């Protein structure tokens, strides 16, 4: 693979996703909770070292963080080394089933859906029932519908 291409993608990731999204969210959330957060993997000496390594030390097939995982293999349990990434997410799935359920039902009610006349209420209701019945995790589409309905109510 072309290391130059990967370096360009990595630079874009660092500038626009890490700096302008992830670190921004971490900073705001930590300040709100009076916490001082450190990011040891962002140390510029470590970053310079990692950037100087050959590509296959960083990426093996589809396995990312190869050198980090290999260096920690005898120090950490297998389930830690092999676990999937966890994003900076919120527990939206459970919120829509508990804390925000009443709100979701109100915003996505037959009457509210009819006001915008853009969505098929039966389909929306099916999505809600699947989500609440643990048949399918429809949190993303339900949340988007809630946001859109609120926007439409205000601006259309």
N, CA and C of each residue as an Amber inpcrd file, in Angstrom:
protein
   468
   0.8310000  -1.2000000   0.0000000   0.0000000   0.0000000   0.0000000
   0.8620000   1.2450000   0.0000000   0.2880000   2.3180000  -0.4750000
   0.9930000   3.5890000  -0.5770000   0.9940000   4.3040000   0.7740000
   2.1880000   4.3860000   1.3920000   2.2940000   5.0420000   2.6950000
   1.9150000   6.5100000   2.5960000   2.2210000   7.1520000   1.4920000
   1.8640000   8.5550000   1.3010000   0.3650000   8.7800000   1.3970000
  -0.4030000   7.8710000   0.7920000  -1.8630000   7.9630000   0.8440000
  -2.3490000   7.8130000   2.2770000  -1.8340000   6.8070000   2.9840000
  -2.2410000   6.5750000   4.3660000  -1.8750000   7.7630000   5.2510000
  -0.7110000   8.3530000   5.0180000  -0.3000000   9.5360000   5.7850000
  -1.2700000  10.6980000   5.5590000  -1.7420000  10.8610000   4.3200000
  -2.6940000  11.9320000   4.0220000  -4.0330000  11.6860000   4.7210000
  -4.4920000  10.4490000   4.6720000  -5.7430000  10.0950000   5.3460000
  -5.5950000  10.3090000   6.8500000  -4.4580000   9.8850000   7.3940000
  -4.1990000  10.0510000   8.8180000  -4.1740000  11.5320000   9.2070000
  -3.5630000  12.3700000   8.3840000  -3.5080000  13.8110000   8.6610000
  -4.9170000  14.4110000   8.6730000  -5.7570000  13.9930000   7.7220000
  -7.1410000  14.4640000   7.6990000  -7.8950000  14.0010000   8.9350000
  -7.6780000  12.7500000   9.3170000  -8.3030000  12.1910000  10.5210000
  -7.9120000  13.0070000  11.7510000  -6.6120000  13.2770000  11.8920000
  -6.1290000  14.0300000  13.0540000  -6.7070000  15.4390000  13.0960000
  -6.7410000  16.0910000  11.9480000  -7.1860000  17.4840000  11.8980000
  -8.6900000  17.6250000  12.0680000  -9.4540000  16.8560000  11.3010000
 -10.8870000  17.1050000  11.2540000 -11.7170000  16.2160000  12.1650000
 -11.3100000  15.0020000  12.3990000 -12.1080000  14.1240000  13.2550000
 -11.6090000  14.1650000  14.6900000 -10.3330000  13.9190000  14.8810000
  -9.7900000  13.8890000  16.2350000  -9.8490000  15.2750000  16.8770000
  -9.2560000  16.2510000  16.2210000  -9.1650000  17.5940000  16.7980000
 -10.5190000  18.3020000  16.8590000 -11.2460000  18.2980000  15.7630000
 -12.4770000  19.0850000  15.6900000 -13.7200000  18.3490000  16.1700000
 -13.6070000  17.0660000  16.4680000 -14.7780000  16.3110000  16.9070000
 -14.5140000  15.6170000  18.2420000 -13.7000000  14.5840000  18.2270000
 -13.4920000  13.7660000  19.4200000 -12.8860000  14.5580000  20.5730000
 -11.7580000  15.2120000  20.3400000 -11.1060000  15.9530000  21.4240000
 -11.9770000  17.1070000  21.9150000 -12.7300000  17.7080000  21.0190000
 -13.6530000  18.7740000  21.3970000 -14.7090000  18.2360000  22.3650000
 -15.2940000  17.0750000  22.0260000 -16.3200000  16.4750000  22.8840000
 -15.7450000  16.0620000  24.2350000 -14.5790000  15.4330000  24.2080000
 -13.9360000  15.0080000  25.4560000 -13.6420000  16.2200000  26.3300000
 -13.1380000  17.2820000  25.7210000 -12.8130000  18.4990000  26.4650000
 -14.0580000  19.0890000  27.1140000 -15.1340000  19.2020000  26.3520000
 -16.3710000  19.7830000  26.8920000 -16.9580000  18.9030000  27.9980000
 -17.0160000  17.6060000  27.7600000 -17.5910000  16.6970000  28.7570000
 -16.7550000  16.6660000  30.0290000 -15.4410000  16.6640000  29.8850000
 -14.5770000  16.6190000  31.0700000 -14.6380000  17.9370000  31.8390000
 -14.6480000  19.0600000  31.1380000 -14.7410000  20.3600000  31.8190000
 -16.0690000  20.4800000  32.5700000 -17.1320000  19.9970000  31.9640000
 -18.4520000  20.0470000  32.5930000 -18.4570000  19.2740000  33.9080000
 -17.6660000  18.2020000  33.9630000 -17.6020000  17.3550000  35.1540000
 -16.3650000  17.6220000  36.0070000 -15.6970000  18.7370000  35.7750000
 -14.5070000  19.1450000  36.5450000 -13.4110000  18.0820000  36.5330000
 -13.1970000  17.4890000  35.3710000 -12.1560000  16.4790000  35.2140000
 -11.0560000  16.9970000  34.2960000  -9.8490000  16.5950000  34.5900000
  -8.7090000  16.9120000  33.7290000  -8.3690000  15.6380000  32.9700000
  -8.5470000  15.6320000  31.6770000  -8.3320000  14.4380000  30.8640000
  -6.9890000  14.5370000  30.1550000  -6.2690000  13.4310000  30.1500000
  -4.9880000  13.3520000  29.4480000  -5.1150000  12.3430000  28.3080000
  -4.3690000  12.5760000  27.2580000  -4.3610000  11.6790000  26.0990000
  -2.9170000  11.2740000  25.8240000  -2.3960000  10.2690000  26.5430000
  -0.9740000   9.9230000  26.4180000  -0.5520000   9.5070000  25.0130000
  -1.4590000   8.9520000  24.2260000  -1.0970000   8.5390000  22.8700000
  -0.9550000   9.7300000  21.9250000  -1.2920000  10.9230000  22.3920000
  -1.1410000  12.1180000  21.5630000   0.1450000  12.8810000  21.8660000
   0.9920000  12.3120000  22.7030000   2.2980000  12.9100000  22.9740000
   3.0530000  13.0560000  21.6520000   3.6020000  14.2360000  21.3910000
   4.2080000  14.4790000  20.0750000   5.4450000  13.6080000  19.8230000
   6.1840000  13.2250000  20.8650000   7.3360000  12.3290000  20.6710000
   6.8560000  10.9440000  20.2140000   5.7970000  10.4530000  20.8680000
   5.2320000   9.1590000  20.4890000   4.6470000   9.2300000  19.0730000
   3.9330000  10.3030000  18.7750000   3.3360000  10.4570000  17.4400000
   4.4120000  10.4930000  16.3590000   5.5060000  11.2110000  16.6150000
   6.6090000  11.2570000  15.6450000   7.2080000   9.8690000  15.4350000
   7.3780000   9.1300000  16.5360000   7.9230000   7.7740000  16.4390000
   6.9920000   6.8740000  15.6220000   5.7180000   6.8960000  15.9430000
   4.7410000   6.0570000  15.2360000   4.7040000   6.4230000  13.7520000
   4.7470000   7.7010000  13.4510000   4.7290000   8.1300000  12.0450000
   5.9680000   7.6990000  11.2810000   7.0640000   7.4500000  11.9960000
   8.2970000   7.0240000  11.3250000   8.3290000   5.5170000  11.0540000
   7.4190000   4.7660000  11.6540000   7.4100000   3.3090000  11.4940000
   6.8950000   2.8970000  10.1220000   7.3470000   1.7410000   9.6480000
   6.8060000   1.2030000   8.3930000   5.3080000   0.9050000   8.5420000
   4.6070000   0.9560000   7.4420000   3.1630000   0.7680000   7.4220000
   2.7250000  -0.5480000   8.0560000   3.4370000  -1.6420000   7.7930000
   2.9800000  -2.9390000   8.2980000   3.1170000  -3.0730000   9.8160000
   3.7720000  -2.1500000  10.4880000   3.7950000  -2.1420000  11.9550000
   2.5110000  -1.5250000  12.5130000   1.8860000  -0.6950000  11.7060000
   0.6770000  -0.0010000  12.1530000  -0.5910000  -0.7300000  11.7150000
  -0.5050000  -1.3570000  10.5610000  -1.6770000  -1.9750000   9.9570000
  -1.2750000  -3.3050000   9.3390000  -1.8940000  -4.3940000   9.7910000
  -1.6600000  -5.7330000   9.2280000  -2.9760000  -6.2580000   8.7080000
  -3.1190000  -6.2830000   7.4250000  -4.4080000  -6.6790000   6.8590000
  -5.4430000  -5.6490000   7.2880000  -6.4670000  -6.1200000   7.9800000
  -7.4810000  -5.2090000   8.5100000  -7.2920000  -4.9680000  10.0060000
  -6.2070000  -5.4850000  10.5660000  -5.9470000  -5.3310000  11.9960000
  -5.2120000  -4.0150000  12.2380000  -5.8760000  -3.0880000  12.9260000
  -5.2760000  -1.7910000  13.2350000  -4.5260000  -1.8600000  14.5630000
  -3.7220000  -0.8570000  14.8160000  -2.9320000  -0.7450000  16.0560000
  -2.0850000  -1.9920000  16.2850000  -1.5510000  -2.5330000  15.2140000
  -0.8330000  -3.8030000  15.2770000   0.3140000  -3.7770000  16.2880000
   1.2030000  -2.8040000  16.1910000   2.3780000  -2.7800000  17.0690000
   1.9770000  -2.5700000  18.5330000   0.9590000  -1.7710000  18.7730000
   0.4760000  -1.5560000  20.1440000  -0.0680000  -2.8540000  20.7290000
  -0.8930000  -3.5390000  19.9660000  -1.4820000  -4.7890000  20.4480000
  -0.4190000  -5.8550000  20.6700000   0.5270000  -5.9550000  19.7500000
   1.5980000  -6.9490000  19.9050000   2.4840000  -6.6290000  21.1100000
   2.7510000  -5.3630000  21.3380000   3.6190000  -4.9860000  22.4600000
   2.9430000  -5.2290000  23.8060000   1.6350000  -5.2920000  23.8320000
   0.9090000  -5.4830000  25.0910000   0.3460000  -6.8970000  25.2550000
   0.5890000  -7.7690000  24.2650000  -0.0130000  -9.0980000  24.2700000
   0.2820000  -9.9060000  25.5350000   1.5000000  -9.8150000  26.0720000
   1.8250000 -10.5960000  27.2710000   1.5430000  -9.8150000  28.5610000
   1.0180000  -8.6100000  28.4410000   0.7510000  -7.7850000  29.6170000
  -0.7400000  -7.6000000  29.9000000  -1.5560000  -7.7600000  28.8780000
  -2.9960000  -7.5550000  29.0280000  -3.7590000  -8.8230000  28.6580000
  -4.9430000  -9.0200000  29.2500000  -5.7620000 -10.1850000  28.8880000
  -6.1950000 -10.1270000  27.4210000  -6.4080000 -11.3130000  26.8540000
  -6.8010000 -11.4300000  25.4460000  -8.0710000 -10.6310000  25.1290000
  -9.0300000 -10.6630000  26.0570000 -10.2920000  -9.9690000  25.7810000
 -10.1040000  -8.4500000  25.6840000  -9.0820000  -7.9120000  26.3350000
  -8.7850000  -6.4840000  26.2230000  -8.0980000  -6.2060000  24.8810000
  -7.1260000  -7.0330000  24.5320000  -6.3870000  -6.8560000  23.2700000
  -7.3220000  -6.9550000  22.0650000  -8.2620000  -7.8840000  22.1020000
  -9.0930000  -8.1760000  20.9340000 -10.4640000  -7.5040000  20.9270000
 -10.7750000  -6.7220000  21.9480000 -12.1260000  -6.1500000  21.9850000
 -12.2980000  -5.0530000  20.9310000 -13.5520000  -4.8580000  20.5580000
 -13.8810000  -3.8400000  19.5620000 -13.7530000  -2.4530000  20.1780000
 -13.5460000  -1.4700000  19.3020000 -13.4830000  -0.0810000  19.7470000
 -14.8300000   0.3510000  20.3100000 -14.7520000   1.2500000  21.2630000
 -15.9680000   1.8510000  21.7920000 -15.9210000   3.3310000  21.4520000
 -16.9460000   3.7970000  20.8370000 -16.9900000   5.2010000  20.4530000
 -17.4010000   6.1050000  21.5990000 -17.4650000   7.3650000  21.2770000
 -17.8770000   8.3770000  22.2450000 -19.3850000   8.5200000  22.1040000
 -20.0950000   7.4790000  22.5130000 -21.5260000   7.4550000  22.2850000
 -22.3390000   7.6830000  23.5390000 -23.6200000   7.7730000  23.3330000
 -24.5580000   7.8970000  24.4350000 -25.4460000   6.6600000  24.4180000
 -26.0450000   6.3180000  25.5410000 -26.8960000   5.1160000  25.5950000
 -28.2860000   5.3680000  25.0110000 -28.3120000   5.7860000  23.7520000
 -29.5620000   6.1650000  23.1030000 -30.5510000   5.0040000  23.0190000
 -30.0440000   3.7980000  22.7960000 -30.9280000   2.6300000  22.7060000
 -31.7920000   2.5190000  23.9510000 -31.1540000   2.5500000  25.1210000
 -31.9200000   2.4160000  26.3680000 -32.7140000   3.6810000  26.6830000
 -32.1940000   4.8470000  26.3460000 -32.9440000   6.0820000  26.6010000
 -34.2820000   6.0720000  25.8690000 -34.2680000   5.6010000  24.6120000
 -35.5150000   5.5740000  23.8490000 -36.4880000   4.5340000  24.3950000
 -35.9880000   3.5760000  25.1500000 -36.8520000   2.5680000  25.7690000
 -37.3280000   2.9920000  27.1520000 -36.6070000   3.9220000  27.7720000
 -36.9400000   4.3100000  29.1500000 -37.1440000   5.8150000  29.2620000
 -36.0540000   6.5380000  29.5030000 -36.1230000   7.9690000  29.8190000
 -36.7880000   8.8230000  28.7390000 -36.5490000   8.5150000  27.4820000
 -37.1020000   9.3180000  26.3860000 -38.2750000   8.6410000  25.6760000
 -38.7520000   7.5440000  26.2260000 -39.8190000   6.7910000  25.5620000
 -41.0760000   7.6440000  25.3770000 -41.5130000   8.2880000  26.4410000
 -42.7240000   9.1060000  26.3760000 -42.5610000  10.2460000  25.3570000
 -41.4000000  10.8620000  25.3770000 -41.0990000  11.9440000  24.4350000
 -41.1190000  11.4280000  22.9960000 -40.4850000  10.2770000  22.7630000
 -40.4640000   9.6770000  21.4280000 -41.8920000   9.3840000  20.9610000
 -42.6930000   8.8160000  21.8580000 -44.0620000   8.4570000  21.4910000
 -44.8890000   9.7020000  21.1410000 -44.6230000  10.7900000  21.8410000
 -45.3310000  12.0430000  21.5740000 -44.9060000  12.6430000  20.2300000
 -43.5910000  12.7530000  20.0190000 -43.0710000  13.3770000  18.7950000
 -43.3960000  12.5420000  17.5580000 -43.4070000  11.2220000  17.7140000
 -43.6680000  10.3310000  16.5770000 -45.0860000   9.7500000  16.6100000
 -45.9900000  10.4610000  17.2680000 -47.3840000  10.0090000  17.3310000
 -48.0510000  10.1690000  15.9620000 -49.1830000   9.5110000  15.8120000
 -49.9200000   9.5750000  14.5470000 -50.2720000  11.0290000  14.2010000
 -50.6820000  11.7960000  15.2180000 -51.0670000  13.1910000  14.9960000
 -49.8710000  14.0350000  14.5260000 -48.7080000  13.8510000  15.1660000
 -47.5260000  14.6390000  14.8110000 -46.9800000  14.2470000  13.4360000
 -46.9900000  12.9510000  13.1430000 -46.5300000  12.4780000  11.8250000
 -47.4540000  13.0260000  10.7330000 -48.7560000  13.0780000  11.0200000
 -49.7280000  13.5860000  10.0420000 -49.5090000  15.0720000   9.7480000
 -49.0370000  15.8230000  10.7360000 -48.8210000  17.2690000  10.5390000
 -47.7830000  17.5510000   9.4560000 -46.7230000  16.7520000   9.4210000
 -45.6950000  16.9710000   8.3950000 -46.0540000  16.2570000   7.1060000
 -46.8270000  15.1790000   7.2340000 -47.2770000  14.4010000   6.0790000
 -46.1200000  13.9580000   5.1840000 -44.9840000  13.6330000   5.8020000
 -43.8130000  13.1920000   5.0460000 -43.4860000  11.7220000   5.2660000
 -43.9480000  11.1730000   6.3740000 -43.6080000   9.7960000   6.7180000
 -44.8640000   8.9560000   6.8620000 -44.7070000   7.6830000   6.6050000
 -45.7940000   6.7230000   6.7640000 -45.8600000   6.3250000   8.2390000
 -46.9370000   6.7170000   8.9050000 -47.0490000   6.4480000  10.3420000
 -46.9440000   4.9580000  10.6510000 -47.5570000   4.1070000   9.8380000
 -47.5110000   2.6620000  10.1050000 -46.0690000   2.1540000  10.1080000
 -45.2600000   2.6700000   9.1970000 -43.8520000   2.2660000   9.1560000
 -43.1050000   2.7880000  10.3820000 -43.3350000   4.0450000  10.7390000
 -42.6920000   4.6290000  11.9270000 -43.0970000   3.8390000  13.1670000
 -44.3760000   3.5170000  13.2690000 -44.8710000   2.7490000  14.4160000
 -44.2300000   1.3620000  14.4690000 -44.0290000   0.7550000  13.3010000
 -43.3510000  -0.5470000  13.2350000 -41.9240000  -0.4290000  13.7700000
 -41.2200000   0.6400000  13.3850000 -39.8590000   0.8650000  13.8820000
 -39.8450000   0.9960000  15.4040000 -40.8160000   1.7270000  15.9320000
 -40.9120000   1.9190000  17.3820000 -41.1670000   0.5860000  18.0720000
 -42.1330000  -0.1770000  17.5680000 -42.4700000  -1.4720000  18.1820000
 -41.2870000  -2.4330000  18.1480000 -40.5760000  -2.4720000  17.0320000
 -39.3840000  -3.3300000  16.9360000 -38.3480000  -2.9200000  17.9740000
 -38.1490000  -1.6190000  18.1100000 -37.1410000  -1.1180000  19.0530000
 -37.5480000  -1.4290000  20.4920000 -38.7710000  -1.0960000  20.8470000
 -39.2320000  -1.3140000  22.2230000 -39.3510000  -2.7960000  22.5570000
 -39.6160000  -3.6240000  21.5400000 -39.7380000  -5.0650000  21.7460000
 -38.4260000  -5.8180000  21.6410000 -37.3220000  -5.0860000  21.5570000
 -35.9750000  -5.6850000  21.4550000 -35.8020000  -6.5830000  20.2330000
 -36.5850000  -6.3390000  19.1900000 -36.4430000  -7.1230000  17.9650000
 -35.3810000  -6.5370000  17.0450000 -35.2120000  -5.2070000  17.1270000
 -34.2270000  -4.5330000  16.2860000 -33.8370000  -3.2160000  16.9650000
 -32.5560000  -2.8920000  16.8520000 -32.0750000  -1.6340000  17.4110000
 -32.2550000  -0.5410000  16.3620000 -33.3480000   0.1870000  16.4700000
 -33.6830000   1.2380000  15.5050000 -33.3550000   2.6350000  16.0320000
 -32.4420000   2.7200000  16.9900000 -32.1640000   4.0030000  17.6450000
 -31.7770000   5.1010000  16.6610000 -30.9620000   4.7760000  15.6690000
 -30.4760000   5.8240000  14.7600000 -31.6070000   6.4110000  13.9190000
 -32.3990000   5.5540000  13.3160000 -33.4790000   6.0720000  12.4700000
 -34.5480000   6.7490000  13.3230000 -34.8380000   6.1860000  14.4980000
 -35.8270000   6.8240000  15.3720000 -35.3470000   8.1970000  15.8350000
 -34.0820000   8.2850000  16.2080000 -33.5370000   9.5730000  16.6460000
 -33.5760000  10.5860000  15.5020000 -33.2220000  10.1450000  14.3000000
 -33.2740000  11.0440000  13.1430000 -34.7040000  11.5100000  12.8630000
 -35.6590000  10.6110000  13.0280000 -37.0640000  10.9900000  12.8410000
 -37.5030000  12.0070000  13.8950000 -37.0860000  11.7990000  15.1330000
 -37.4150000  12.7400000  16.2140000 -36.8340000  14.1190000  15.9060000
 -35.5600000  14.1470000  15.5340000 -34.8990000  15.4180000  15.2240000
 -35.5870000  16.0990000  14.0380000 -35.8810000  15.3150000  12.9980000
 -36.5220000  15.8930000  11.8170000 -37.9140000  16.4200000  12.1470000
 -38.6890000  15.6580000  12.8950000 -40.0420000  16.0900000  13.2580000
 -39.9940000  17.4040000  14.0400000 -39.0360000  17.5160000  14.9510000
 -38.8920000  18.7620000  15.7160000 -38.4970000  19.9210000  14.8070000
 -37.5920000  19.6540000  13.8730000 -37.1800000  20.6850000  12.9190000
 -38.3770000  21.1080000  12.0540000 -39.1000000  20.1230000  11.5400000
 -40.2380000  20.4030000  10.6610000 -41.3170000  21.1950000  11.3930000
 -41.5450000  20.8550000  12.6370000 -42.5540000  21.5610000  13.4370000
 -42.1850000  23.0430000  13.5740000 -40.9110000  23.3050000  13.6720000
 -40.4450000  24.6830000  13.8710000 -40.3250000  25.4730000  12.5640000
 -39.8790000  24.8150000  11.4990000 -39.5240000  25.5600000  10.2850000
 -40.4280000  25.3360000   9.0720000 -41.2550000  24.3230000   9.0800000
 -42.1190000  24.1000000   7.9030000 -43.5120000  24.6770000   8.0980000
